[in-house]
Amino acid sequence: MRGHDKYDLVFLDPPYAMAAGLAEALSRDLPDVLTAGALVVSESTGVALLALSLPLRRERRYGDTMIRIHEMRAL
């Protein structure tokens, strides 16, 4: 990936067992590649939640699966 690429939509579906451990690094690094208003859609379990520190727009639980939608707001 080139340093100047910016994305409007990102899907994250890491292996469920790894999701919780990836949250800190993703929360730190994703804002650099997102446009203002970009959406980040993540899938994890409620037990091993991918808890990003990006602004949460909506979340839904489907059985053991948690879908969360984050929206990158302008700074």
Secondary structure, DSSP 4 states (H G I P E B T S, - for coil): --TT--EEEEEE---HHHHHHHHHHHHHHGGGGEEEEEEEEEEEESSS----SSPEEEEEEETTEEEEEEE----
